[in-house]
Amino acid sequence: MDKAILHNDISNHEEFVRAALDGSHIIHSSDIDDLTLRSWRRCRDEYGLDPGVSPKPVIIDRQDLRDRLQKYDRLLDIARVEMTDLYQQLAGSGHAIMLTDKDGILLNFIGDPQFTDAAAHAGMQLGAVWSESVQGTNGMGTCLVEQKPLVIHKQSHYFSRNATLTCAAAPIFDPHGDILAVLDASSESQMAQQHTMVLLNMSAQVIENRVFFCAMKEAFVLRFHSRSEFISTLGEGAIAFDAEGKILAINRSAIFQLNLESPQQIVGHPIQQLFTTSLGSLLNNVHTHAFPIRESQHGKRFFATLQAPEKSCRSNVSQSKAKTPYSNKGDENDYLGSSDSLDALHFDEPRMKRNVKTAIKLIERDVPCMLFGETGTGKEMFARALHQASSRHEKAFIAVNCASLPESLIESELFGYRPGAFTGASREGSRGKIVQADGGTLFLDEIGDMPLHLQARLLRVLEEREVTPLGGEKPIKVSLKLVSATHHNIKDMVEDGDFREDLYYRLHGVSMTMPPLRERTDKLELIKHIAQLEAGSSAELTWEPEALKLLENFPWPGNIRQLRNVLRTCTALCENNLVTINDLPEEIRNIVYDDEFPDAAEANLNALAIAERDALLSELEEMHWNISRVAKKLALSRNTLYRRMKRFGISPPR
């Protein structure tokens, strides 16, 4: 039956729900699915709800809300970052991002003011009860019952009052496998967006994993995956156990990878029961890189890292640094295996050596540093190493990526806000990144993407060394080391009026350029060193000469970040610690190099090829040889652009 015909037959939402429940109309899967029908039956039969009588929103009393906010304060702190990120990714689509506890009580939400104000009458306010027994079929309440990600789209709601909404919801479980909360993205959009559910589920999983690690701070945590590059990602398995080897908790990914049915199946059992290794051998891998481990039932191989209890980490920090100068903590900015030593960032590469020498002279001086370089060259890694080498190393290192935050949120992230400063603001307010960095180091990545009006505020903070939060009146004094970074040509931006000249000179105490990987003279040493770290083995890697040559000659448009990811994969795939061409990604095996394309001066280029070369040169010069900008303008990948440059004998000017 056509959907339009069905709706013509049913005059309103109430009759539609009754008809579906009574079976008096044929219901197609495009209209109502089994999950919705199951929920509607619960609403009628178990909760006694009438689809024609929408009850008023239920709001818990203030004291109950205060108690719940206090009880879930750690969860709220963890979730707030992910909710903000999710809101940014869905910006402009009219979504509200909401978090409820296990009882369906709304504890926090962030949303477009017009939508949240209009939806307040439906109960989208703190303390509102969104359980299925009160609000009928809805994203948050039905997710609590079904305990799985789901979408409740408009007419699938039980009450007509909620039928204008599309709600995507995903459960968040605690380390013991019990449901802890629900993350929801609701909108009045006319169409359910497919990517919303994907992004929401990823955000819920990030929150769940962070809750796991936060709750298991005093336990050993084995982090594993069948592929080493997926350790420290959403897909990693995590098992917490005590000093005697007794398993305390296990996350969902670990349950899936080990073919278990539930946490209860293994919690309380010894960790040795899961893997073919002794407890002593396992504990010897604390502070080492990824190591191979086999599952005991079927012999499946995984790669794992072992995270020590936080107390143990604190007490043994000096010892661990002395024993393992390169400790991999899964930080994507820790490309070389060490963030504690500036000298460890290079192997006598002249430009990096000069940068380190300059940085050491300025470590204890109040001189701001500006780092230039392409994406992935290690600007944040350099800033972290600078912080670790300074007397401020015991204080916070706070990194802010100005390009990843929408203009509407940069201000509150940087400068903080008082409670109730804007719609969706935390009841407790926020200190802001600048205040968090007090006494330590503030790293402003992609400073060139900061809006002009915020540049003025930042300049005032740097001049007066104090910051005033949004909605506040009293300034807060701060003392910090400022390091900024960008891949833009800031001088050109100043000339074009896109960056304040006074702020540029205030940030530009000293500048250092991180050379791209393709131009580094220590590229071969870097490849071997990082590969050995990623292999996570005491046995030394050996190389097929052709494989090493391909890696050395590859242009690496993603720089050291791309190199590390490639080496993670090929060292995991190689056998007997020998890396061959077959272990390398296809994009590297198939790339064309200079010896296959003679220099343009020697090549017999036809008129069309010469015209294409001239046009490409013109674009490169216009963009000041910024490869990323040219590739974006020409709708090419950076790798393709490099190949085209090689074909025409075009080399960047030194």
VEXDREN-744710 format. One record per residue (C-alpha): residue number from 1; residue in three letters; x, y, z. Coordinates in steps of 0.001 Angstrom, whole numbers, plus 500000, padded with zeros to 6 digits. Layout:
VEXDREN-744710
   pos   code        X        Y        Z
   NUM    ALA        X        Y        Z
...
This chain:
VEXDREN-744710
   pos   code        X        Y        Z
     1    MET   500000   500000   500000
     2    ASP   501368   503452   499080
     3    LYS   502421   505560   502047
     4    ALA   500470   508605   500858
     5    ILE   497303   506517   500502
     6    LEU   497779   505138   503995
     7    HIS   497977   508632   505433
     8    ASN   494912   509725   503503
     9    ASP   493043   506826   505109
    10    ILE   494214   507790   508596
    11    SER   493288   511355   509428
    12    ASN   495749   511955   512246
    13    HIS   498603   510466   514205
    14    GLU   496376   509119   516980
    15    GLU   494289   507094   514543
    16    PHE   497447   505914   512804
    17    VAL   498821   504515   516095
    18    ARG   495498   502885   517016
    19    ALA   495150   501343   513570
    20    ALA   498641   499862   513752
    21    LEU   498009   498420   517212
    22    ASP   494599   497026   516272
    23    GLY   495906   495541   513026
    24    SER   493081   497189   511081
    25    HIS   495481   498550   508440
    26    ILE   498314   496963   506526
    27    ILE   501549   498420   507838
    28    HIS   504562   498412   505561
    29    SER   508160   498440   506816
    30    SER   508511   501877   505238
    31    ASP   505811   503134   507606
    32    ILE   506447   501343   510923
    33    ASP   509089   498790   511803
    34    ASP   508905   495936   514323
    35    LEU   510870   497853   516958
    36    THR   508371   500735   516884
    37    LEU   505368   498425   516946
    38    ARG   506886   496563   519904
    39    SER   507348   499868   521740
    40    TRP   503798   501027   520968
    41    ARG   502447   497810   522456
    42    ARG   504460   498384   525639
    43    CYS   503078   501914   525830
    44    ARG   499495   500687   525595
    45    ASP   499647   497375   527456
    46    GLU   502347   497916   530129
    47    TYR   502267   501673   530760
    48    GLY   498574   502301   530062
    49    LEU   499318   505281   527814
    50    ASP   496619   506627   525472
    51    PRO   497991   507928   522124
    52    GLY   495218   510493   522072
    53    VAL   496050   511952   525493
    54    SER   499550   513444   525575
    55    PRO   500447   514012   529224
    56    LYS   502249   517178   530257
    57    PRO   506050   516940   530433
    58    VAL   507260   515583   533774
    59    ILE   510103   517566   535367
    60    ILE   511819   516252   538497
    61    ASP   512253   518648   541441
    62    ARG   515380   520797   541744
    63    GLN   516926   518855   544615
    64    ASP   516568   515557   542762
    65    LEU   518163   517157   539696
    66    ARG   521040   518546   541775
    67    ASP   521637   515112   543308
    68    ARG   521695   513449   539891
    69    LEU   524040   516056   538418
    70    GLN   526384   515487   541337
    71    LYS   526132   511707   540996
    72    TYR   526922   511862   537276
    73    ASP   529428   514732   537399
    74    ARG   532287   512636   535993
    75    LEU   530121   511310   533164
    76    LEU   528939   514842   532382
    77    ASP   532523   516126   532225
    78    ILE   533501   513319   529849
    79    ALA   530381   513616   527720
    80    ARG   530448   517408   527408
    81    VAL   533451   517363   525076
    82    GLU   531932   514714   522810
    83    MET   528527   516410   522820
    84    THR   530176   519658   521751
    85    ASP   532134   517901   519006
    86    LEU   529009   516116   517770
    87    TYR   527072   519376   517771
    88    GLN   529832   520962   515680
    89    GLN   529709   518106   513171
    90    LEU   525934   518490   512841
    91    ALA   526024   522305   512941
    92    GLY   523422   523963   510747
    93    SER   521099   520966   510659
    94    GLY   518979   522103   513620
    95    HIS   519960   519329   516026
    96    ALA   519916   519268   519794
    97    ILE   522373   516890   521457
    98    MET   521036   515421   524692
    99    LEU   522234   513129   527469
   100    THR   519955   511239   529859
   101    ASP   520786   509009   532788
   102    LYS   519646   505380   533048
   103    ASP   516208   506559   534260
   104    GLY   515675   508767   531218
   105    ILE   516238   512050   533102
   106    LEU   517684   514754   530835
   107    LEU   520988   515871   532395
   108    ASN   522503   518022   529664
   109    PHE   521775   519292   526165
   110    ILE   523421   521475   523562
   111    GLY   521409   522786   520648
   112    ASP   520455   525522   518255
   113    PRO   518648   528151   520389
   114    GLN   515643   528389   518050
   115    PHE   515096   524640   518129
   116    THR   515643   524132   521857
   117    ASP   513447   527105   522785
   118    ALA   510647   525870   520533
   119    ALA   511012   522311   521823
   120    ALA   511022   523287   525519
   121    HIS   507257   522810   525668
   122    ALA   507789   519162   524715
   123    GLY   510052   518615   527717
   124    MET   513493   519350   526314
   125    GLN   514812   520922   529467
   126    LEU   517076   519770   532278
   127    GLY   515325   517411   534652
   128    ALA   512701   516350   532102
   129    VAL   511740   512665   532177
   130    TRP   512080   510955   528784
   131    SER   511530   507360   529850
   132    GLU   509241   505336   527597
   133    SER   506728   504897   530423
   134    VAL   506230   508697   530593
   135    GLN   506896   510023   527069
   136    GLY   505847   506962   525102
   137    THR   507945   505816   522169
   138    ASN   510873   508218   521781
   139    GLY   514582   508009   521004
   140    MET   515946   508228   524546
   141    GLY   513296   506222   526361
   142    THR   513011   503444   523793
   143    CYS   516807   503180   523583
   144    LEU   516899   502563   527345
   145    VAL   514505   499641   526900
   146    GLU   516001   498159   523721
   147    GLN   519604   498904   524829
   148    LYS   520831   499368   521268
   149    PRO   521253   502288   518820
   150    LEU   518026   503285   517098
   151    VAL   516186   506045   515247
   152    ILE   512619   507105   516068
   153    HIS   511499   509126   513046
   154    LYS   508527   511498   513370
   155    GLN   505378   509326   513037
   156    SER   507106   506498   514933
   157    HIS   506632   508479   518172
   158    TYR   503706   507339   520283
   159    PHE   502372   510811   521062
   160    SER   501525   513284   518312
   161    ARG   503239   516020   520342
   162    ASN   506602   514413   519559
   163    ALA   505793   513443   515966
   164    THR   507608   516475   514521
   165    LEU   510932   515125   515808
   166    THR   513469   512709   514423
   167    CYS   515482   511242   517298
   168    ALA   518640   509148   516959
   169    ALA   519813   507567   520214
   170    ALA   522679   505325   521320
   171    PRO   523229   503634   524702
   172    ILE   526301   504165   526883
   173    PHE   527259   501213   529089
   174    ASP   529325   501240   532272
   175    PRO   532451   499041   532655
   176    HIS   530320   496204   534046
   177    GLY   527995   496066   531037
   178    ASP   525024   497837   532667
   179    ILE   523374   500733   530857
   180    LEU   524593   504044   532227
   181    ALA   523143   506724   529965
   182    VAL   521774   507523   526515
   183    LEU   523160   510007   523993
   184    ASP   520551   511461   521654
   185    ALA   520492   513781   518630
   186    SER   517027   515199   517924
   187    SER   515907   517440   515087
   188    GLU   512806   518741   513347
   189    SER   514483   518117   509981
   190    GLN   512153   516838   507269
   191    MET   514491   513947   506499
   192    ALA   516339   511534   508755
   193    GLN   520047   511981   507983
   194    GLN   521863   508668   507611
   195    HIS   525213   509980   508812
   196    THR   523715   511310   512068
   197    MET   523330   507797   513482
   198    VAL   526905   506901   512550
   199    LEU   528361   510018   514185
   200    LEU   526137   509622   517243
   201    ASN   527102   505986   517775
   202    MET   530802   506849   517478
   203    SER   530409   509643   520039
   204    ALA   528592   507315   522441
   205    GLN   531372   504755   522080
   206    VAL   534049   507387   522769
   207    ILE   532210   508412   525947
   208    GLU   531815   504772   526979
   209    ASN   535526   504045   526484
   210    ARG   536545   507139   528443
   211    VAL   534210   506171   531277
   212    PHE   535850   502733   531250
   213    PHE   539413   504079   531539
   214    CYS   538379   506666   534116
   215    ALA   536726   504012   536292
   216    MET   539676   501631   535934
   217    LYS   542481   504082   536795
   218    GLU   543770   501885   539606
   219    ALA   543779   498674   537547
   220    PHE   545980   497235   534837
   221    VAL   544306   497650   531441
   222    LEU   545139   495451   528466
   223    ARG   544302   497305   525229
   224    PHE   544272   495097   522142
   225    HIS   543154   494579   518559
   226    SER   543916   492162   515732
   227    ARG   545609   495073   513941
   228    SER   548139   497115   515878
   229    GLU   547130   500402   514238
   230    PHE   543664   500110   515805
   231    ILE   544973   500172   519376
   232    SER   543927   503486   520980
   233    THR   541024   503826   518534
   234    LEU   537289   503229   518966
   235    GLY   537669   499607   517898
   236    GLU   540195   498573   520532
   237    GLY   539331   495953   523126
   238    ALA   540034   496781   526775
   239    ILE   540237   494430   529756
   240    ALA   540913   495699   533277
   241    PHE   542450   493384   535869
   242    ASP   544102   493645   539289
   243    ALA   547645   492776   540395
   244    GLU   546620   489132   540925
   245    GLY   545306   488898   537376
   246    LYS   541605   488850   538287
   247    ILE   539500   490462   535555
   248    LEU   537530   493457   536855
   249    ALA   535831   494765   533701
   250    ILE   535759   494376   529929
   251    ASN   534503   496713   527222
   252    ARG   532100   495875   524376
   253    SER   534771   495716   521687
   254    ALA   536741   493161   523721
   255    ILE   533614   491041   524184
   256    PHE   533050   491083   520420
   257    GLN   536661   490304   519475
   258    LEU   536892   487410   521943
   259    ASN   533506   485973   520919
   260    LEU   532075   486337   524427
   261    GLU   528407   486862   525198
   262    SER   528580   489191   528212
   263    PRO   531001   490656   530800
   264    GLN   529605   488293   533429
   265    GLN   531028   485388   531431
   266    ILE   534611   486409   532225
   267    VAL   534648   489014   535030
   268    GLY   536213   487497   538152
   269    HIS   538229   484973   536158
   270    PRO   542030   485183   535756
   271    ILE   543334   487048   532695
   272    GLN   545511   484007   531911
   273    GLN   542315   482146   531063
   274    LEU   541851   484349   528009
   275    PHE   545364   484451   526601
   276    THR   548237   481980   526228
   277    THR   550601   483841   528536
   278    SER   551468   483923   532209
   279    LEU   550621   486875   534415
   280    GLY   554313   487571   534962
   281    SER   555043   487676   531240
   282    LEU   552088   489971   530717
   283    LEU   553175   492403   533444
   284    ASN   556670   492573   531956
   285    ASN   555128   494415   528999
   286    VAL   554122   497493   531014
   287    HIS   555514   500658   529362
   288    THR   556494   498792   526175
   289    HIS   555082   499163   522700
   290    ALA   552522   496899   521035
   291    PHE   553369   493231   521519
   292    PRO   551793   490089   520003
   293    ILE   549474   487998   522166
   294    ARG   547326   484962   521373
   295    GLU   543820   484165   522527
   296    SER   543722   480784   524275
   297    GLN   540549   479233   522868
   298    HIS   541252   479469   519124
   299    GLY   544824   480784   519028
   300    LYS   543817   484039   517331
   301    ARG   546655   486587   517295
   302    PHE   546211   490118   518637
   303    PHE   548483   493069   519271
   304    ALA   548313   494635   522728
   305    THR   549676   497297   525042
   306    LEU   549493   497166   528830
   307    GLN   548548   500267   530789
   308    ALA   549688   500285   534415
   309    PRO   547543   501573   537317
   310    GLU   547662   505349   537662
   311    LYS   549202   505225   541139
   312    SER   551886   502879   539860
   313    CYS   552513   505168   536911
   314    ARG   552990   508168   539177
   315    SER   555326   506447   541584
   316    ASN   557433   504871   538863
   317    VAL   557471   507706   536349
   318    SER   561147   508521   536784
   319    GLN   562112   504843   536677
   320    SER   560062   504181   533575
   321    LYS   561615   507115   531765
   322    ALA   565068   505852   532609
   323    LYS   564277   502340   531390
   324    THR   562258   503205   528307
   325    PRO   563172   506526   526707
   326    TYR   560512   505916   524083
   327    SER   557187   505205   525740
   328    ASN   554235   504910   523413
   329    LYS   551044   506132   525058
   330    GLY   548970   505950   521916
   331    ASP   549205   509699   521390
   332    GLU   548815   510435   517696
   333    ASN   551135   513422   518133
   334    ASP   553862   511301   519702
   335    TYR   555224   510288   516305
   336    LEU   558773   509415   517346
   337    GLY   557906   507530   520499
   338    SER   559037   510289   522838
   339    SER   557519   513600   523850
   340    ASP   560045   514213   526620
   341    SER   563171   515022   524621
   342    LEU   563645   517706   521994
   343    ASP   566775   515942   520772
   344    ALA   564736   512784   520075
   345    LEU   562772   514631   517377
   346    HIS   565476   514268   514737
   347    PHE   568515   512321   513585
   348    ASP   570893   515219   512848
   349    GLU   568493   516763   510321
   350    PRO   569954   520306   509923
   351    ARG   566691   522293   510069
   352    MET   565244   520295   512947
   353    LYS   568572   520492   514758
   354    ARG   568506   524283   514358
   355    ASN   564898   524406   515617
   356    VAL   565802   522394   518716
   357    LYS   568822   524584   519424
   358    THR   566629   527702   519181
   359    ALA   563902   526185   521352
   360    ILE   566349   525234   524120
   361    LYS   567542   528833   524340
   362    LEU   563965   530072   524783
   363    ILE   562594   527397   527105
   364    GLU   562606   529514   530253
   365    ARG   562040   532890   528600
   366    ASP   558718   534635   528123
   367    VAL   559001   534571   524341
   368    PRO   556078   533212   522299
   369    CYS   556905   530651   519612
   370    MET   555247   530305   516223
   371    LEU   555603   527008   514370
   372    PHE   555099   526813   510627
   373    GLY   554793   523711   508508
   374    GLU   552446   521431   506617
   375    THR   549875   519294   508383
   376    GLY   551420   516222   509991
   377    THR   554983   517542   510241
   378    GLY   554936   517317   514041
   379    LYS   554142   520855   515199
   380    GLU   552147   519711   518222
   381    MET   554757   517061   519019
   382    PHE   557431   519772   519000
   383    ALA   555308   521977   521274
   384    ARG   554777   519089   523720
   385    ALA   558499   518353   523786
   386    LEU   559185   522041   524449
   387    HIS   556717   521937   527354
   388    GLN   558217   518723   528801
   389    ALA   561723   520187   528668
   390    SER   560696   523343   530552
   391    SER   560202   524038   534251
   392    ARG   556442   524118   533516
   393    HIS   556344   520375   532719
   394    GLU   554407   519503   535888
   395    LYS   551610   521882   534860
   396    ALA   549098   521371   532080
   397    PHE   549807   521308   528358
   398    ILE   546562   522506   526727
   399    ALA   546149   522145   522954
   400    VAL   543383   523902   521019
   401    ASN   542808   523343   517301
   402    CYS   541280   526589   516078
   403    ALA   540293   524994   512755
   404    SER   538228   522199   514301
   405    LEU   535900   524459   516290
   406    PRO   533078   526485   514688
   407    GLU   533282   530215   515234
   408    SER   530358   530107   517669
   409    LEU   532242   527786   520042
   410    ILE   535857   528970   519850
   411    GLU   535165   531877   522187
   412    SER   533614   529758   524953
   413    GLU   536293   527062   524555
   414    LEU   539161   529524   524843
   415    PHE   537898   532093   527319
   416    GLY   535418   530008   529328
   417    TYR   531971   531061   530507
   418    ARG   529895   531597   533609
   419    PRO   526866   529367   534410
   420    GLY   523906   530160   532145
   421    ALA   525943   532376   529813
   422    PHE   524201   530876   526758
   423    THR   521733   528171   525732
   424    GLY   523153   524746   526506
   425    ALA   525868   526112   528786
   426    SER   526901   523915   531694
   427    ARG   525312   524695   535040
   428    GLU   528805   524827   536521
   429    GLY   530241   527052   533774
   430    SER   533633   526413   532199
   431    ARG   537117   527684   533011
   432    GLY   538166   527751   529364
   433    LYS   541407   526510   527824
   434    ILE   543418   529650   528639
   435    VAL   542719   529385   532362
   436    GLN   543321   525613   532255
   437    ALA   546788   526324   530869
   438    ASP   547663   528678   533746
   439    GLY   551178   527837   534909
   440    GLY   551728   525556   531914
   441    THR   551715   525796   528129
   442    LEU   548907   526807   525741
   443    PHE   549272   525456   522210
   444    LEU   547058   527161   519622
   445    ASP   547114   524988   516516
   446    GLU   545933   526414   513183
   447    ILE   545953   529939   514626
   448    GLY   545418   531257   511098
   449    ASP   541826   529980   511235
   450    MET   540885   532065   514281
   451    PRO   538112   534615   513520
   452    LEU   539199   538274   513490
   453    HIS   537024   539418   516418
   454    LEU   538503   536690   518626
   455    GLN   542005   537662   517567
   456    ALA   541370   541000   519273
   457    ARG   540326   539274   522504
   458    LEU   543337   536973   522394
   459    LEU   545665   539936   521873
   460    ARG   544223   541626   524959
   461    VAL   544745   538459   527012
   462    LEU   548369   538261   525908
   463    GLU   548994   541916   526646
   464    GLU   547259   542065   530037
   465    ARG   547813   538442   531105
   466    GLU   544236   538098   532272
   467    VAL   541051   536637   530805
   468    THR   537377   537449   531391
   469    PRO   534945   534516   530855
   470    LEU   531762   534963   528837
   471    GLY   529059   536358   531093
   472    GLY   531643   537265   533732
   473    GLU   532899   540595   534979
   474    LYS   535955   539790   537075
   475    PRO   539123   539034   535056
   476    ILE   541282   536038   535977
   477    LYS   545070   536409   536032
   478    VAL   547024   533818   534020
   479    SER   550657   532919   533478
   480    LEU   551434   530677   530536
   481    LYS   553873   529798   527785
   482    LEU   552262   530376   524392
   483    VAL   553091   528295   521348
   484    SER   551064   528745   518155
   485    ALA   551167   526885   514852
   486    THR   549769   527142   511351
   487    HIS   550198   525812   507830
   488    HIS   549044   529157   506383
   489    ASN   551271   531973   505155
   490    ILE   550421   534416   507952
   491    LYS   552246   537325   506309
   492    ASP   549984   537002   503274
   493    MET   546945   536827   505552
   494    VAL   548056   540034   507277
   495    GLU   548414   541757   503908
   496    ASP   544964   540516   502858
   497    GLY   543401   541732   506114
   498    ASP   542535   538208   507304
   499    PHE   544890   538280   510296
   500    ARG   545617   541123   512712
   501    GLU   549074   542561   512247
   502    ASP   549422   543477   515928
   503    LEU   548547   539912   516987
   504    TYR   550992   538498   514444
   505    TYR   553867   540481   515944
   506    ARG   552735   539520   519481
   507    LEU   552736   535803   518600
   508    HIS   555815   535960   516422
   509    GLY   558466   536163   519122
   510    VAL   560444   533522   517273
   511    SER   559388   531346   514349
   512    MET   560449   527833   513478
   513    THR   559531   525807   510411
   514    MET   558951   522071   510605
   515    PRO   560334   520653   507346
   516    PRO   558041   518330   505373
   517    LEU   559026   514687   505550
   518    ARG   559849   514483   501827
   519    GLU   562592   517125   502335
   520    ARG   564135   515762   505531
   521    THR   567679   514475   505230
   522    ASP   567095   511949   508025
   523    LYS   564100   510337   506325
   524    LEU   565682   506891   506143
   525    GLU   566625   506915   509843
   526    LEU   563115   508093   510735
   527    ILE   561520   505286   508756
   528    LYS   563633   502602   510401
   529    HIS   563241   504102   513875
   530    ILE   559465   504564   513762
   531    ALA   558986   501146   512161
   532    GLN   560919   499507   514982
   533    LEU   558761   501300   517543
   534    GLU   555563   500289   515765
   535    ALA   556698   496668   515476
   536    GLY   556632   496461   519269
   537    SER   559173   493669   519224
   538    SER   562621   493243   520723
   539    ALA   563723   491555   517477
   540    GLU   565226   493959   514959
   541    LEU   563304   494462   511735
   542    THR   564975   493580   508448
   543    TRP   564085   495214   505149
   544    GLU   563757   494186   501562
   545    PRO   565850   496899   499823
   546    GLU   563109   497673   497297
   547    ALA   560553   498195   500095
   548    LEU   562834   500596   501933
   549    LYS   563537   502495   498704
   550    LEU   559813   502879   497982
   551    LEU   559203   504265   501463
   552    GLU   562168   506605   501232
   553    ASN   561163   507971   497806
   554    PHE   557437   508335   498547
   555    PRO   556429   512045   498721
   556    TRP   554470   511605   501998
   557    PRO   551800   514288   501550
   558    GLY   550562   513463   505066
   559    ASN   554100   513750   506454
   560    ILE   555120   511958   509669
   561    ARG   551521   511261   510683
   562    GLN   550955   509363   507436
   563    LEU   554318   507600   507758
   564    ARG   553488   506311   511223
   565    ASN   550118   504923   510139
   566    VAL   551668   503175   507121
   567    LEU   554438   501659   509247
   568    ARG   551943   500432   511822
   569    THR   550207   498451   509129
   570    CYS   553205   497048   507261
   571    THR   555037   495978   510441
   572    ALA   551877   494170   511567
   573    LEU   551562   492418   508199
   574    CYS   555198   491409   507794
   575    GLU   556355   487901   508669
   576    ASN   559525   486912   510517
   577    ASN   560268   490619   511086
   578    LEU   561059   491062   507377
   579    VAL   559297   493975   505649
   580    THR   558776   493347   501927
   581    ILE   557145   495253   499079
   582    ASN   554012   493119   499499
   583    ASP   553571   494502   503039
   584    LEU   553310   498081   501743
   585    PRO   550021   499785   500822
   586    GLU   549065   499780   497156
   587    GLU   549367   503571   496881
   588    ILE   553073   503287   497730
   589    ARG   553790   500193   495629
   590    ASN   552274   501771   492522
   591    ILE   553594   505324   492709
   592    VAL   555619   506689   489780
   593    TYR   558981   508335   490525
   594    ASP   561413   510685   488806
   595    ASP   563331   507972   486998
   596    GLU   560102   507009   485215
   597    PHE   559383   510586   484140
   598    PRO   562419   512477   482790
   599    ASP   562772   516148   483582
   600    ALA   560427   518335   481589
   601    ALA   563401   519948   479865
   602    GLU   564413   516550   478476
   603    ALA   560966   515151   477848
   604    ASN   559231   515414   474531
   605    LEU   556114   517098   475884
   606    ASN   553415   517847   473382
   607    ALA   551646   521195   473257
   608    LEU   548805   520008   475501
   609    ALA   551207   518688   478160
   610    ILE   553200   521945   478062
   611    ALA   549992   523942   478537
   612    GLU   548980   521714   481453
   613    ARG   552420   522125   483042
   614    ASP   552266   525913   482711
   615    ALA   548766   526005   484184
   616    LEU   549855   523863   487138
   617    LEU   552906   526069   487728
   618    SER   550659   529124   487688
   619    GLU   548350   527617   490324
   620    LEU   551299   526632   492535
   621    GLU   552852   530079   492363
   622    GLU   549516   531785   493008
   623    MET   549068   529686   496170
   624    HIS   552709   530275   497222
   625    TRP   553433   526561   496706
   626    ASN   550929   525518   499373
   627    ILE   550283   521978   498129
   628    SER   547152   521464   500243
   629    ARG   545427   524590   498917
   630    VAL   546328   523819   495295
   631    ALA   545117   520219   495619
   632    LYS   541842   521404   497141
   633    LYS   541317   524012   494404
   634    LEU   541985   521462   491655
   635    ALA   539878   518788   493407
   636    LEU   542854   516422   493540
   637    SER   544415   514396   496320
   638    ARG   547808   515636   497446
   639    ASN   549312   512359   496299
   640    THR   547930   512832   492770
   641    LEU   549176   516411   492687
   642    TYR   552682   515298   493650
   643    ARG   552637   512674   490909
   644    ARG   551576   515282   488385
   645    MET   554370   517601   489527
   646    LYS   556876   514780   489164
   647    ARG   555598   514003   485695
   648    PHE   556231   517552   484561
   649    GLY   559530   517904   486409
   650    ILE   558159   520529   488819
   651    SER   559987   520838   492136
   652    PRO   559057   523212   494982
   653    PRO   561497   526118   495359
   654    ARG   563754   525932   498427
